[in-house]
C-alpha cells in the first residue's frame, strides 16, 4: 500500500470540496503558489501530507462537464494530478474503468469520496483497501448521508419516491457493501469534511470546511447595488411545480429588485427562457461553482436563494464582504403530487439550520 490519496468526484462542487480538504492537508509536493509546508503537517497541523490524485468520473450533463473542466484546471494549478474518466460513455465503460483503477484503488492509503450515494462510487469502493476514508460534501446530501448511516438505512436520496426499480435491485449488493464500508469500524478510519449541519454517527471524525482555500484564492468581490437570485433544480427533480416556481421567482424579482438569476447547472433551457421572458432577469450560467463565482464578483449586495447547499456555503465563502444571504421558503402548495413525503421537512430543515448557524434571513415568494 502506497502513501497516496485517491479522490473520486463526479460534480464541480465535490471537486471544490476536495480542493478545500487538500488545502488543509497539502500534498507532499505542493505547487509553487502554495510554497513548501512544514514536513508532515497541513495548514492546521493535521495528518501527514500525501500526494493527491483526483479521478473525475465525468457526468453526461453539459453544464456539469463544463464546470468540471474549469475545476480540473484549478486543481492542476494547485499541483494535484487529475485523471478524467468517462464511465457513462457506454455499458462497458464502467467495467473497463474499474479494471484500470483497481491497482490505484488497492494501493491508496486514503480514499476521498464526493458522493457516497453514487452507484459508480459504490461499485468502486469494494475494490479499495484504504484504511482511511474521507467523505467531502456533495451539498445537502451530506445531511442525509449521516442520518441514514446512523439509522442503518439504505443510501437513497430524499427526493426519490422510494419505489425500487430493477436497476435498484441489481445495485443493492453494492449499496449494502458501501454502507458497511462507510460505517466507522471495520478496520477503517472514516472522516467527514463538511460545511453542512451534519451530525456524524459515533466513531466518525468531523472536520469543518470553512472555505479557506476559496477565500485565499479568490476575491474579495466588488459588490453591486442589485440583488441576485440563485436558481434551483427542484422543478427538474419533480419536487416543485413549474408554474408555482415561475410565480415565486417573479414575485422575488419585483419584491427585491433582482437583476440577475444564477442558474443551477441542472436547470432546463426551456424553463430558463420562460423565466427570462416573464421577469426580465439576466440569466447567468456560471462556469464554476457559485461559491467561486460569488467570491470573484461582481456580486449583488443581497443574494436570494431557495433552500439549497448555498445557504450554508455562501455565508462562509463570502465572510467579511457584507453581502447578505437570504432564503426563500418553499410553500407546501408548490410541491408536486409526486414529491417525496420527506421533501417539506428536509427543505425546512435546510432553512432552519442556515438561520441558526449563519443568521440567514427568510423571505417568501
C-alpha positions as CSV (number, residue, x, y, z in Angstrom):
1,X,0.0,0.0,0.0
2,X,1.4,3.4,-1.0
3,X,1.1,6.7,0.9
4,X,-1.0,8.3,-1.8
5,X,-4.6,9.7,-1.5
6,X,-7.1,9.0,-4.3
7,X,-10.2,11.2,-4.7
8,X,-13.3,10.2,-6.7
9,X,-15.5,13.1,-7.8
10,X,-18.5,13.5,-10.2
11,X,-19.5,17.1,-9.8
12,X,-17.9,20.6,-9.6
13,X,-19.0,21.0,-6.0
14,X,-17.4,17.7,-5.0
15,X,-14.1,18.7,-6.6
16,X,-14.3,22.2,-5.0
17,X,-14.6,20.5,-1.6
18,X,-11.7,18.1,-2.4
19,X,-9.6,21.2,-3.0
20,X,-10.7,22.7,0.3
21,X,-9.8,19.5,2.1
22,X,-6.4,19.3,0.3
23,X,-5.7,23.0,1.3
24,X,-5.7,21.8,4.9
25,X,-3.9,18.6,4.0
26,X,-1.5,19.8,1.3
27,X,0.3,17.2,-0.9
28,X,3.9,16.2,-0.3
29,X,5.0,18.1,-3.4
30,X,2.9,21.3,-3.4
31,X,2.6,23.7,-6.3
32,X,4.8,26.8,-6.2
33,X,1.9,29.0,-5.4
34,X,1.4,27.3,-2.0
35,X,5.1,27.2,-1.1
36,X,6.6,24.3,0.9
37,X,4.7,23.3,4.0
38,X,6.3,22.1,7.2
39,X,7.1,18.4,6.7
40,X,4.3,16.1,7.7
41,X,1.9,18.9,8.7
42,X,-1.0,20.6,7.0
43,X,-2.2,24.1,7.3
44,X,-3.9,23.4,10.7
45,X,-1.3,20.9,11.9
46,X,-3.1,17.9,10.5
47,X,-2.1,14.5,9.4
48,X,0.9,13.7,7.3
49,X,0.7,15.1,3.8
50,X,0.3,12.7,0.8
51,X,0.3,13.0,-3.0
52,X,-3.3,13.6,-4.2
53,X,-4.7,12.0,-7.4
54,X,-8.1,13.2,-8.4
55,X,-10.2,10.9,-10.6
56,X,-13.1,12.7,-12.3
57,X,-16.0,10.3,-13.1
58,X,-17.5,12.6,-15.7
59,X,-21.2,13.1,-15.9
60,X,-23.3,13.4,-19.1
61,X,-24.8,16.8,-18.3
62,X,-23.1,19.5,-20.4
63,X,-23.1,22.3,-17.8
64,X,-21.6,20.0,-15.2
65,X,-18.9,18.8,-17.6
66,X,-18.0,22.4,-18.4
67,X,-17.7,23.4,-14.8
68,X,-15.7,20.3,-14.0
69,X,-13.2,21.1,-16.8
70,X,-12.7,24.5,-15.3
71,X,-12.3,23.0,-11.8
72,X,-9.8,20.5,-13.0
73,X,-7.7,23.4,-14.3
74,X,-7.7,24.9,-10.9
75,X,-6.8,21.5,-9.3
76,X,-3.8,21.1,-11.6
77,X,-2.8,24.7,-10.8
78,X,-2.6,23.7,-7.2
79,X,-0.2,20.8,-8.1
80,X,-2.6,17.9,-8.0
81,X,-2.8,15.1,-10.5
82,X,-6.1,14.8,-12.3
83,X,-7.5,11.9,-14.4
84,X,-10.6,12.4,-16.5
85,X,-12.7,9.2,-17.0
86,X,-15.9,8.6,-19.0
87,X,-17.8,5.8,-17.1
88,X,-21.1,6.7,-18.7
89,X,-19.9,6.5,-22.3
90,X,-21.2,3.0,-22.8
91,X,-22.4,-0.1,-20.9
92,X,-18.9,-1.5,-21.0
93,X,-17.2,1.7,-19.9
94,X,-17.5,1.3,-16.1
95,X,-16.1,-2.3,-16.0
96,X,-13.1,-1.1,-18.1
97,X,-12.5,1.9,-15.9
98,X,-12.9,-0.2,-12.7
99,X,-10.3,-2.6,-14.0
100,X,-8.0,0.3,-14.9
101,X,-8.4,2.0,-11.5
102,X,-8.2,-1.2,-9.4
103,X,-4.4,-1.1,-8.9
104,X,-4.6,2.5,-7.7
105,X,-7.6,1.8,-5.5
106,X,-5.7,-1.0,-3.9
107,X,-2.5,1.0,-3.3
108,X,-4.0,4.2,-2.0
109,X,-3.9,4.6,1.8
110,X,-6.6,7.2,1.9
111,X,-9.8,7.5,-0.3
112,X,-11.7,10.8,-0.6
113,X,-15.3,10.4,-1.8
114,X,-17.6,13.1,-3.1
115,X,-20.9,11.2,-3.3
116,X,-21.5,8.1,-1.2
117,X,-24.9,7.8,-2.8
118,X,-23.3,7.4,-6.3
119,X,-23.6,3.9,-7.9
120,X,-20.3,4.5,-9.5
121,X,-18.6,5.1,-6.2
122,X,-20.5,2.2,-4.6
123,X,-19.2,-0.2,-7.3
124,X,-15.6,1.1,-6.9
125,X,-15.5,1.2,-3.1
126,X,-15.1,-2.5,-2.5
127,X,-12.0,-2.5,-4.7
128,X,-10.2,-0.2,-2.3
129,X,-8.0,-1.3,0.7
130,X,-7.7,2.2,2.0
131,X,-7.5,2.3,5.8
132,X,-8.7,5.9,5.8
133,X,-11.7,7.3,4.0
134,X,-12.8,11.0,3.9
135,X,-16.3,11.9,2.7
136,X,-16.5,15.5,1.4
137,X,-19.7,17.5,0.9
138,X,-21.9,16.8,-2.1
139,X,-24.2,19.6,-1.0
140,X,-27.2,18.9,1.2
141,X,-26.8,15.1,0.5
142,X,-24.2,15.1,3.4
143,X,-27.0,15.7,5.9
144,X,-28.9,12.7,4.5
145,X,-25.8,10.5,4.4
146,X,-25.0,10.9,8.1
147,X,-28.7,10.4,9.1
148,X,-29.1,7.3,7.0
149,X,-25.8,5.8,8.1
150,X,-26.7,6.4,11.8
151,X,-30.0,4.6,11.3
152,X,-28.6,1.9,9.2
153,X,-30.9,2.7,6.3
154,X,-30.3,2.4,2.5
155,X,-28.4,5.2,1.0
156,X,-31.3,6.7,-1.1
157,X,-31.7,10.5,-1.7
158,X,-34.7,12.2,-0.1
159,X,-36.3,13.4,-3.4
160,X,-36.7,9.8,-4.6
161,X,-40.2,8.2,-4.3
162,X,-38.9,5.1,-2.5
163,X,-40.0,2.7,-5.2
164,X,-37.3,0.2,-6.2
165,X,-36.6,-0.4,-9.9
166,X,-34.9,-3.4,-11.4
167,X,-31.7,-1.4,-11.5
168,X,-32.0,-0.5,-7.8
169,X,-32.3,-4.2,-7.0
170,X,-29.3,-5.1,-9.2
171,X,-27.1,-2.5,-7.4
172,X,-28.4,-3.5,-4.0
173,X,-25.4,-5.6,-3.2
174,X,-23.0,-2.7,-3.9
175,X,-25.1,-0.3,-1.9
176,X,-25.1,-2.7,1.1
177,X,-21.3,-3.2,0.8
178,X,-20.8,0.6,0.6
179,X,-22.8,1.2,3.7
180,X,-20.7,-1.3,5.6
181,X,-17.5,0.2,4.2
182,X,-18.5,3.7,5.2
183,X,-19.7,2.8,8.7
184,X,-17.0,3.6,11.3
185,X,-15.1,0.5,12.4
186,X,-14.4,-2.5,10.2
187,X,-10.7,-1.6,10.4
188,X,-11.1,1.8,8.7
189,X,-11.0,5.4,9.9
190,X,-13.8,7.5,8.5
191,X,-13.7,11.3,8.4
192,X,-16.4,13.7,7.3
193,X,-15.2,17.0,5.9
194,X,-18.2,19.3,5.8
195,X,-19.6,22.8,5.9
196,X,-23.1,21.4,6.4
197,X,-25.1,20.9,9.7
198,X,-24.4,17.2,9.6
199,X,-24.1,15.0,12.7
200,X,-21.8,12.1,12.0
201,X,-22.5,8.7,13.6
202,X,-20.5,7.6,16.6
203,X,-16.9,6.8,15.6
204,X,-16.8,9.1,12.6
205,X,-14.5,12.1,12.8
206,X,-15.8,15.5,11.8
207,X,-13.6,18.3,10.3
208,X,-15.1,21.7,9.5
209,X,-14.9,23.1,6.0
210,X,-14.6,26.9,6.3
211,X,-13.8,27.5,2.6
212,X,-10.3,28.8,3.5
213,X,-9.0,27.9,0.0
214,X,-11.8,29.8,-1.7
215,X,-11.2,32.9,0.3
216,X,-7.5,32.8,-0.2
217,X,-7.7,32.1,-3.9
218,X,-10.5,34.5,-5.0
219,X,-11.8,37.9,-4.2
220,X,-12.9,39.7,-2.2
221,X,-15.6,40.6,-4.8
222,X,-16.8,44.0,-5.8
223,X,-20.4,44.5,-4.5
224,X,-23.0,45.9,-6.9
225,X,-26.3,47.6,-6.0
226,X,-28.6,44.9,-7.3
227,X,-29.9,41.7,-5.9
228,X,-29.0,38.2,-7.3
229,X,-31.4,35.2,-7.3
230,X,-29.9,31.7,-7.1
231,X,-31.9,29.1,-9.0
232,X,-32.7,25.6,-8.0
233,X,-33.3,22.2,-9.8
234,X,-36.3,21.4,-7.6
235,X,-38.5,21.6,-10.7
236,X,-36.2,19.2,-12.7
237,X,-36.2,16.7,-9.9
238,X,-40.0,16.7,-9.8
239,X,-40.3,18.2,-6.3
240,X,-41.7,21.7,-7.2
241,X,-44.5,22.5,-9.7
242,X,-43.1,24.6,-12.6
243,X,-45.9,27.2,-12.6
244,X,-45.5,27.7,-8.9
245,X,-41.8,28.2,-9.3
246,X,-42.2,30.7,-12.1
247,X,-44.7,32.7,-9.9
248,X,-42.3,32.6,-7.0
249,X,-39.3,33.8,-9.0
250,X,-41.4,36.6,-10.5
251,X,-42.6,37.7,-7.0
252,X,-39.0,37.7,-5.7
253,X,-37.8,39.7,-8.7
254,X,-40.3,42.5,-8.1
255,X,-40.0,42.5,-4.3
256,X,-36.2,42.7,-4.2
257,X,-35.4,44.5,-7.4
258,X,-33.4,41.5,-8.6
259,X,-31.4,41.8,-11.8
260,X,-29.6,38.5,-12.3
261,X,-30.6,34.8,-12.0
262,X,-27.8,32.4,-11.4
263,X,-29.0,29.1,-12.9
264,X,-28.4,25.8,-11.3
265,X,-26.3,23.6,-13.7
266,X,-29.2,21.1,-14.0
267,X,-32.0,23.7,-14.9
268,X,-33.5,23.1,-18.3
269,X,-33.0,25.7,-21.0
270,X,-36.8,25.9,-21.7
271,X,-37.5,26.8,-18.1
272,X,-34.8,29.4,-18.1
273,X,-36.2,31.0,-21.3
274,X,-39.6,31.2,-19.6
275,X,-38.1,32.8,-16.5
276,X,-36.2,35.4,-18.5
277,X,-39.3,36.3,-20.6
278,X,-41.6,36.6,-17.5
279,X,-39.2,38.5,-15.3
280,X,-36.6,40.3,-17.4
281,X,-33.9,38.8,-15.3
282,X,-30.4,38.3,-16.9
283,X,-29.9,34.5,-16.8
284,X,-26.3,33.6,-15.9
285,X,-24.9,30.2,-16.5
286,X,-21.9,30.1,-14.1
287,X,-18.7,28.5,-15.4
288,X,-17.7,27.5,-11.8
289,X,-19.5,26.6,-8.6
290,X,-21.4,29.6,-7.2
291,X,-19.1,29.9,-4.2
292,X,-16.2,30.8,-6.5
293,X,-18.3,32.9,-8.9
294,X,-19.7,35.0,-6.0
295,X,-16.2,35.3,-4.5
296,X,-14.8,36.6,-7.8
297,X,-17.6,39.1,-8.2
298,X,-19.1,41.4,-9.0
299,X,-21.9,40.2,-6.7
300,X,-25.2,41.8,-5.7
301,X,-25.4,43.3,-2.2
302,X,-28.2,40.7,-1.5
303,X,-28.4,37.0,-2.7
304,X,-31.8,35.3,-2.5
305,X,-31.7,31.6,-2.7
306,X,-34.2,28.7,-2.4
307,X,-33.3,26.1,0.2
308,X,-30.1,24.5,-1.0
309,X,-26.5,24.0,-0.2
310,X,-25.5,27.6,-0.9
311,X,-27.4,29.0,2.0
312,X,-24.8,27.2,4.1
313,X,-21.7,27.6,1.9
314,X,-22.1,31.2,0.7
315,X,-22.0,32.7,4.2
316,X,-18.6,31.1,4.7
317,X,-17.2,31.9,1.2
318,X,-18.4,35.5,1.5
319,X,-17.5,36.0,5.1
320,X,-16.5,39.6,5.7
321,X,-17.8,41.0,2.4
322,X,-21.0,42.5,3.8
323,X,-23.1,40.6,1.2
324,X,-26.5,39.5,2.7
325,X,-27.7,35.9,2.1
326,X,-31.5,35.3,2.4
327,X,-33.5,32.1,1.7
328,X,-37.0,31.8,0.2
329,X,-39.0,29.2,2.0
330,X,-40.8,26.6,-0.1
331,X,-44.5,26.8,0.3
332,X,-46.0,23.3,0.7
333,X,-48.6,24.3,-2.0
334,X,-45.7,24.4,-4.5
335,X,-44.9,20.7,-4.1
336,X,-46.0,18.3,-6.8
337,X,-48.1,15.2,-6.1
338,X,-45.1,13.0,-6.8
339,X,-42.8,14.8,-4.3
340,X,-41.4,12.6,-1.6
341,X,-43.2,12.7,1.8
342,X,-39.8,13.7,3.2
343,X,-39.5,16.8,0.9
344,X,-41.1,19.5,3.0
345,X,-39.4,18.5,6.2
346,X,-36.0,18.3,4.6
347,X,-36.3,21.6,2.8
348,X,-37.5,23.3,6.0
349,X,-34.5,21.8,7.8
350,X,-32.1,23.4,5.4
351,X,-33.7,26.8,6.0
352,X,-33.9,26.4,9.8
353,X,-30.3,25.3,10.2
354,X,-29.0,28.1,8.0
355,X,-30.9,30.6,10.1
356,X,-29.5,29.1,13.3
357,X,-25.9,28.7,12.2
358,X,-25.4,31.7,9.9
359,X,-28.2,34.2,10.7
360,X,-29.7,33.8,7.2
361,X,-33.0,35.6,6.9
362,X,-36.1,34.1,5.4
363,X,-38.4,35.6,2.8
364,X,-41.5,34.4,1.0
365,X,-42.0,34.1,-2.8
